C-alpha cells in the first residue's frame, strides 16, 4: 500500500500569502523560501539554473504529425490498458472541471480525457494537448516531471509550480511501472487549485495499482506466448518427426516434420488417438504400456502405403509419483539419415564429363557412350586398364543421370576382407556375429539407395559372393546378415574391372550369369597410349592443377617429345604422378627431361639405342618380343595382336628365346 500522506503537505492561508512573497523573492534574488517542501525547492533551483521563464505561459515543445503517430503506435499496448481506467476516473469527476491525462516516461502527453471546453482552456492557456512535452526543462515544476524524478505519487498544489501561469492549477500524478520497477508513464489529474483534496491522489494510486497488475499479467502472458512461438519454431525447424501422446494415447503435440512423414495434418491430429492417424499399430503404444523407452532404434514397419523404415527414440514422461504420464516419440526416415551420412562422409560424386580431358576419337567415343548410359537405368560395366579413369567415368555417369542428387557409394571389391564382404555389402543385424555393432548396421547397398553404387575391381569378388550379389541385382532387395527381413533398395549399379572377364568366365573364376547381368552397357575406356594427341592435353591439365595459383609452368620441347613417345603402362594415373613430381623439381618454371621419373627417361634412352642397334634378325626379333611383352605387361593376346602373329606362334617363339611371362 502506498502512503500518500508523506507526499502531500497542505498549505495554510498564511503560508500561501507568505509563499507568494517568497516566490517573488526567489525569482528576483534567488533567496531560498522557508514555507516549501525540500523537493519542490530543489526543482525551483533546477528551473532557475536552466533559465526557464517563470512567467512562461505555453510549452514550446509539441510533437506533431508522423512523429507523434509513431510514438502513439509504440505506446499502443500501454494505452489500451490505461484508457479504460482514465475513463472510469473521469466518470466519477465528470462536470467538475478536472482533466485526466497520461504522459510517457519522457513527459510527452499521450492521451487526455476531460470536458471539451476545459480541454480547450488548457490548450489555450498553456498549449496543453496530446504531443505536448511536460518535462521540467520545458514547463518548470509540475507533478508529471516530479513523479518521473522521484518515481512516487506526488501532488503539486498551485503555488508550488515554478511558472506563475500554472499556479491556478493543482495536479496529482502517479508513476506506472513495469515488473522491474522502471517507470513507463505517469497518470495525472489536474484541475483548479481550490477543487483539489487528498482523495484525488488516492483515486490515482488505486488506478495505478490495478493498471500495473494488469500490465504484469499481460507481460507474463506475452512471455508465455513468445516462449510458445519459439517452442513451435524450434520444433518445426528440426528434421526429425516429433509426436507426443498422453497416458491414454491421445496426441498432444505433432510437429511439421512428423506431419510430413506420417502424411497427416498436425493441427487435425491434436486430440485424436494415435491409432487414428496411421494405418499400422504404433510402436509408441508399447512404450506407454511397458514404461520403458529406447534411443535410436531401427524399425521396419509394413503399412498400406508400403514398407516404412524409421530410426526412432521414445522417451516416457513420468509424473511426480513415477507413473507414466505420456510418451514423446522422435523419429526419422532411414533414407534421410543415409542422405545426411553420405553428405558428411563425402559419398557424393565430384566429377562430371567436363573433367574427362581429351580430344582423341577413342576418348570422345567413350564419353558419348557414357552420356547414353547416364540417361537410362541399366547396369553399366566399365572395362579398362588400371589408371585409365574408370571411377572418373562412373562419377560422370552418375552426375549426368537423374540420380545426381542421390548418393554415390564406391566400393573396391578387392579391398574388403573376404569374411566381412557380405556384411559390408548388405549390412548386419545386432548380434549377427562377434563384434557386431549394437543396433546393427546398414550395408553399402542400403547407403546407396536412391543413387549409384560403384563396384570397382568387380573381377576380384569371391565366387560365392557373386551368387549373393546376383540375387540382389535381380530382386532389388537385400537381407542383412543375421536378419530375416528383406529391405528394398533402389540402386543403379556401375561395375568396373581391369580384367578380361570373358577369360575369367572360361577359367571359372567369374560367373557368367553375373557377367550378363552387369554387362548391359559396356564402355571400353582406352589406355593412354591409344589416345593419340591426348598426352599433351592431359599434361597441360595436370600442370595447371599442381602449379601454384600465381605460377606458370611449361614443358620443354624435348620433354614434350619424351612424354608423347612413352607407352604409359600406368596410363593417366602414371602421367599425373610424373607431372606432379616434375612440378616439384622444376626450376625456372620449365620442366626439363631430367625432371621426369627415371623409368620414363630410361625407356626413352632405350628406344634411341634401338635405332642404332645392329644385330641378327633373330636378335632383333627377340628384342621386339621382349619389348612388346613388357609394354603389354604380359598380356599374351594383346602382345600377339601388336606383333601381328597368332598366340600359339608367340608362345612358340617365347620358348625358343627362353622368354618367360
N, C-alpha and C positions, 0 to 999 in steps of 0.2 A: 504494500500500500504506500502511495506517495503522500508524504506530509507536506501539504501546500502552505501551511501556516508560516513556515520559516521563509517562504519566498515572497510573502506579502507583508508590507508594513504600512497600515492605514495612516494617512497623513491628516493631522488635525487642522482646523481652520487657521490657528495661529501659525502652524508650520507652513501652511500654504502661502500665507502672506509673507512670512519670512523667506520661504523658498524662492518667491518671485524676486525679492531683493538680492538674495544670494546668487540666483541665476544671472541677473544683470551684472552683478559684481564679478562673477566668474568669467562671463563673456568679455567684459571690458578689461579686467585686470588679471584674470587667472587665479583670483583668490579662491581657495577651496571652501565650499559651503559646509555647514555643520549639520543641517537637517536633511540629510540624503544618505541613502544606502551606499555602502562602500563599492559595490559592483557597478552601481549607476554612475558614481563619481569616476570610477576607472574608465567607463565608456565615454563620459564627457571629456575626459583628458585626451582620450584617443581621437575623438572628433575634433577637438581644438588643435591637436598636433597635425591632423590631416588638413586642416584649414577649411573645414566644412562651414558653409554659411549658416549661421544659427537662425537666419530669417528665411531659409530655403523653403519654398512652397511645394515644389514638384521634383520628383526624381528625374534625372536626365538620362537614365539608363533603362530603356524599354526594349525587350526582344520582340521582333515582329516577323511577319512573313514566313518563309520556308524554314528559317532557323527556329522560330517558335514552334512550328508544326513538328519539326524533327524532335524538339525537346519534349513535346506532348506525347509523341509516339513512343519515345524512350520511357516515359513515366506512365504509360498507359496501364500496366498491371497495378501500380500503386493507386492510380486514380480510380480504377474500377472498384477497389476495396474501400477507399476513403469516402468517395462521393455519397454513398447511402448514409453514412454516419453524419456527414455535414448536413445533409438534407433533414435528417431526424432532429439535429440540434436546432436547425433553423425553424422547423415546425413548432418547436417549443417557444422560441423567442420572436416568432413572426409578428410584424407590426410594431416592434419596439425600437426599430432603427438600427439593430445590430446587423453586422455582416460576418460571415464565417468564410475564411479563406485558407488555402493550402499553399505553402511555399516549399520548394525543393531545398536540398542541402547547400545550395549557393544563394539562397534567399530570393529566387525568382518565383513570382506568383504563378501558380499553375491552374488554380480554379477558385472562383468566388461565388458565394451564394448570398443573396440579400434582395431587398426590395429594389426595383429598378431605379426609383428616384433617389434612393440612398446611395446606390452604386454610382449613379451619375454625379452626385455631390462629391463623393470620394474621388472620382476621376477628375472632376473639375478642380477640386481643391489641391490635390497632390499628384495627379497623374497616376492614381492607383488603379490598376487594371491587370488582367492576365498578361504576363510578359514583363511586368514592372519588376525591377530589382530593388529589394528592400533590405539590402545589406548596410552595415554600419557606415562604410565609406561612401555610400550614396545618399542616405537619408538620415544619418545620425542614429541616436539611441532609439531603438524600438524593441518590442517584445520578440519579434522574429529573430533579429540578429543576436539578441541577448540569449535566447534559447539555444541557438546554434553555438554560441560561445561557451555557455556553461552546461549545455546538454541536460537541462532540467526544466520543469514547468516554471514559468515566470509571468507575473502580471506587472505591466508598466502603467502607472497612473499618469494623468495628463501632464502635470508639471515636471515629471521626471524625464520627459522627452527632451532631447538636446535642442531640436529645432522648434522655434516658437509656434509656428503654424500647426504643429501636431499636438499642442498642449490641450486642445479641446477634446482629444480622444483619450480613451484608456483601452489598452489592448492586452489580452491574455494569450499565452502561447504554450504549447506542449510539444516536446520532441517525439517523433515517431521513429523508433529504432528497429534495426534488423536483429536477427538472432544473436549476433556478436556484440550488440550494444552500440553499433555505429549509427548516428542519426541519418535517416533517409529523407525526412521532411519535417516541416513544422505546421501543426494545425493551430490556427489562431482565430480569435473572436474579437472584433473591435466595435466600439460604439462611443456615444457621448460619455464624457468622464463622470457626469452625475448619475448615470444609469448603472454603473458597474458595482458589483459586490463579490464576495468570496465564492458564491455558488457558480459564478461564470467560469472561473478556473476549474472548479470541481467537475462541471459537466465535461470540460475538455479532457481532464485527466481520465475520467471514466471512458470516454470515447477512445482515448489513446490506448488504454489497456486492451479494449476489445479489438481495436484495429491491429495492434501488434500480435495479439493471439491469432487473429485470422491470417495475418501475413506469415507467421511461423508455420501455421498449418499448410498454407499454400506452398511455402518454400519446401517443407518436408514432402508434400505431395509431388511437387515438380522434381525434387531429387529422386523420389521413388520412380516417377515416370521416366526420367532421364536414365536411371540405372536400368530400368526395364528395356528402354530402347537400345542402350549399349549391349545389354544381355542378348537381345534379339539379333542385333547386328553381328555380334561375335559368333553366336550360334549359327547364323545363316552364312557367315563367311567361311566356316570350316567345311572341308570337302567330305568329311565323314557324315553319315546319317546319324542323327541323334533323336531318340524317341524315349519318352518316359511314361510309365504306367503306374497307377496306384495299386493298392493291395487287392483290388477287385479286377485288375486287368484293364481298367478304363484309361485311355490315353489322356495324359495331362499336358504333354508338350511334344511337338514334332517340328524339326527344322526343315529348311528348304531342300537340303541335300537328301534327307530321308524321304521327303515328298517326291523328289525326282527319281530316287532309286525304287521306291515302292509304288510309283505311279498313282499317288493318291494326294488330293489337295490337303495341305497341312491344316488349314482353318476348319475344314469339314471333319477332319479326323478327331479333333479335340472333343472329348466326351463320349466317344464311341469305344466299344470293346475292341481290343487289338485284333481279335479274330475277324472283325467285320471289314477290315481294310486290306487283308491279304487272302490269297487263295491257298494257303498252306497253314499248318499248325505252327504258330510262332514259338521258337525255342525259348523265348524270353519267359514264357509261362512256366517252364521247368525251373528257372531261377526263382520265380515267385513261390513255387511250391517247395523247392528244396532249401531255399535260403542261402544258396552258395553261388557266387558269381564266377567269372572267368575272364581272362585277358588274352586278346589276340589269338582267338581260337578259330580255326578254319571250319566252315560249314558248306556242304554242298546240298542244296535243297531242291527237290522236284516240285515244280508248280505248273499251273496250266499254261503259263507263258514260256515254259522251258525250264532248263536247269539253271538255278541261281547259285552263284559261287561267291561266298562272303568270307571276310575276316571280321570277327565280332568280339566285342568286350561287353560284359554285363556287370553292372555294379548295383548290388542291393542297397536300398535306402532303409536304414534301421532307425526306429524311434528310440526314445529315452529308456524304454523297457527292454530293448533288444529285439523287439518284434519287427518283422518285415513290413515296411510301410509302402513299398513300391520298388521299382527297378528302373534304372537308366540303361538303355541299350545303345551302344555305339557300334556302327557297322559301316563297312566299306566294300564295294565290289572288288573282287580279286584283280579284275582287268585294270582298274585304276591304280592299284598298288603296283602291279607289274609295270605299268607305264611309267610310274614315278621312279621305281627302282632302275628301269632301263635308262631313264634320263640321268639319274645320279651316277650310275656306273659307266655311262658313256656308250650304252648299247644303241647307238644311232649311226647310220651310215653318213660318212663325212664327204665322200667323193661322188661326183656325177660325171657324165660323159665328157664334159669340157675338160676334165682333169686327165683324160686319156690323150696324151700328146703323140702326134704322128700324122703323117700325110701319105704314107705308103698305101698302095691299093690293098695290101693284106690287112693292115690295121683298120682301114676305113670299112672294109667288108665285115670285120669282126664287130665294129661299132654299129653298123647297120643291123646286124643280126641281134645285137644287144637291145636296140630300140624296139625291134619286133617282139623280142622275148618280154620286154618290160610291159608291153600293152596287152599281154594275155596272162592267164593264171597257171599255165602249165609249169611243170618242173623243168629246171634248166641244168645241163651238165656242161661245165667249163673244162676243156681239155687244153693242156699246155705245159711246157717245161717249167721247172721251178724258176721263179723270178720274173715270169712274163707279165704278172699283174692280174692274176685270177681274182683275188679279193677286190681289187680295184674295179674290175668288171662287175663283180657281184654287187658291190655297193652302188655302182652307177645304175644297174638294172633296178635295184630296189628304189632308188631315188627318182627314177624315171617313171615308176609304176604308181598305181593308185594307192599303194600301201606305204608311200613315202613317209606318212605321218606316224606309222607304226614302228615297232622296234626292229632293229637289225641285230640278230644274235649270231655271232661267228663261233664255230666250234672246230678245233683241229682234232679230227678223229684219231690221228696218230699220237696225240699228246696225252690223251686221257688213259689212266691206268686201266688195264683190262677188267679188274674186279670192280671198278667203280663206273664203268662206262654206261651201264644201264641206268643207274641212279642219276648219273649226270644228265642223261638224255631225257629220262621220263620222270625223275623225281622219286621221292620215297615218303612213306608214312612214318609217323612216330613209332619207334621201337622196331623198325623193319630189320635192323641189323645192329650189331655192337657199335656204339659210337654215333648212331643216328641222332640227328639234332632233334631236340624236343619240339613237338608240333609238326614235324615233317618238313619237307622242302619241295618246292616245285622244280621240275626239270627244265632243260633248255627249250623244249618244245612248248611248254606252257608259257615260259617267259616270252617266247616269240609270237604268241597269239596276236593276230591282227596285223602281223608284219611278215618278216622274212627270216628264215634260219639258213645260215650258210654252213654247209658241211664240207669243210676243207679236208683235203687228203682222204677222200672217201675210200680210196683203194686200200687204206691201212686198217679199215674197220674189220674186226674179227668176224669170221664166217657165221658164228652163232648169233652175233648181234645183228647181222644183216637181215636175218629172218624177222626179228622183232621190229626193226626199222621198216621193213617192207609192209608189215601189218599196219603200222601207224600211217604210212603213206596211203595205204588203201582205204582204211576206215576213218582217217582224220580224228582219231581218238587215242588217248594214252591211258595207261593204268600204272599208277605209281608202284614202285617196289614195296611189297608188304601190304598193298591195298587191294580192294576188290571193286572199287567204283571206277567207271570209265569217265574220262574228262574230255569233252570235245575241244579240239584245237584247230583254229582257222589259221593255217600256216602255209606260206609259199616257200618251197624248198629249192635252193640253188646249191648244187654239189660241184666239187672241183677235184681234179686229180692230175698228177704228172705221170701217172702210169698208163700203160696201154691196157685198158680194161678188157678189151676183146681177148688179148692174150692171157690176161688173168682168168677170164672165164674158161678158156681152153685148159688152163692148168688147174682149174677147180678152186681157185682162191677168191673168186668173186662170183656171186650168184647171178645167173642170167636173168631171173625174174626181177631182181632189184635193178640190174642194169637197164632193162627195158622200161622199168617204172621211172627211173631217173632220166633216161635218155630220150625225153620227149623233144626237147630242143637242145641240140648240141652246138656249142660255139667253140671252134678251134682258135686259140689265141696264138698267133705266130711268134716264133722265137725271134730275138732281135736281129740275128744275122740274116733273116729272110725279109726284114723290113728295110728295103733299100731307101736311103736318104733320111731315115728317122733317127740315126745315131746322133748326128749333129744337132737336130732339133731338140732331142731329149737332153743332150749335153748343155745346150743353151738354157733349157728349163731348169736343170739342176744347178747351174751356175747362179741363176737369179735366185734360186731357193736358198743357197748356202752362203752367198756373198752378203756382207752386211748391207743394211739399207742405203747407206751413203757411199757404198763402194761399187766399182765396176770391175769385172774380171773377164778376160777373153782368152781364147785358145790360140796358141802359137800355130802357125800354118803346118808345121811338121807334126805337132800334137794332133791336130785335126785329121791328118792323113793316117796317123797310127790308130786313132780311135775308129776311123771308118774301115780300116783293113783288118781289125781284130775280130775274131769269131764270136766273142761274148758268150761263152758257155754258161755263165751265170745270168745272162740276159739283162733286163733292165735293172734288176737289183744290183748286179755287178757294176754296171755303168754308173749308177747313182753312188755306190760306195767309192768307186775310183775318183769321181769328180769331187765328192766331199773331202776325200783325202788330199786331192790336188789343191783345192782352195786353201786348205790349212797351210800347206808348204809353199805355196806360190809366193814369189817376190815380185814387186813392181806390178802386181795385178795381171800378170801374164803367166799362163800355165804352159810350162815347157815340158818336153818329153820326160825329163828326169823327175818331174813331179808326179808322174804316173806310177802305179804299183809295178814291182819288178817283174811279175809274171807277164804283164802286158808288154813291157819293154823286151823281155827275153823272147817272147813269141815273135815280136817284130824283127829282132835280130836273126832269129832262126829262119824266118821267111826270106830275109835278104840273102842269107848264106845259101839258101836252096837255089837261088838264081845263078850262083857262081859254082855250084857243086857239080862236078863231073864224075860219073861213075858208070858202072854197067847198068844195063836195063833192069837186071834183077835187083840191084841196089836201089835204083830209083823206085821200082815197084814196091819193095819192102817199106821204104821210107814213106811212100804215099799211103800205103795201108795203115801204117802206124799213126800218121798224122790224122787221117780221116777217123780212125777209131777213137783217137784222143778227142778229136773235135766232137764226135757223136757220143762221147762218154760211154763207149762200149755197146751202144745200140747197134746190133748186127744188121737188122733190117734197114735202118737209116744209112749206115755206112755202105752197105751193098748198093743201095739206091744211088748214093752220091758217086760211087765208083763206076756205076753202070754195069755191074755184074750180078749174077744170082747169088743168093745167100749161101748155097752149097759150094759154089765156086770160091766165095770169100773164105768159108770155113777151111776149104782145102788149102788155099794159099797161106792162111794163117798157120796151119800145121806145118807146111813146108818151111816157113820162115821162123817157126818156133815162137809165134806171137800168141800170147795168152791175154784173154779179155777179163 
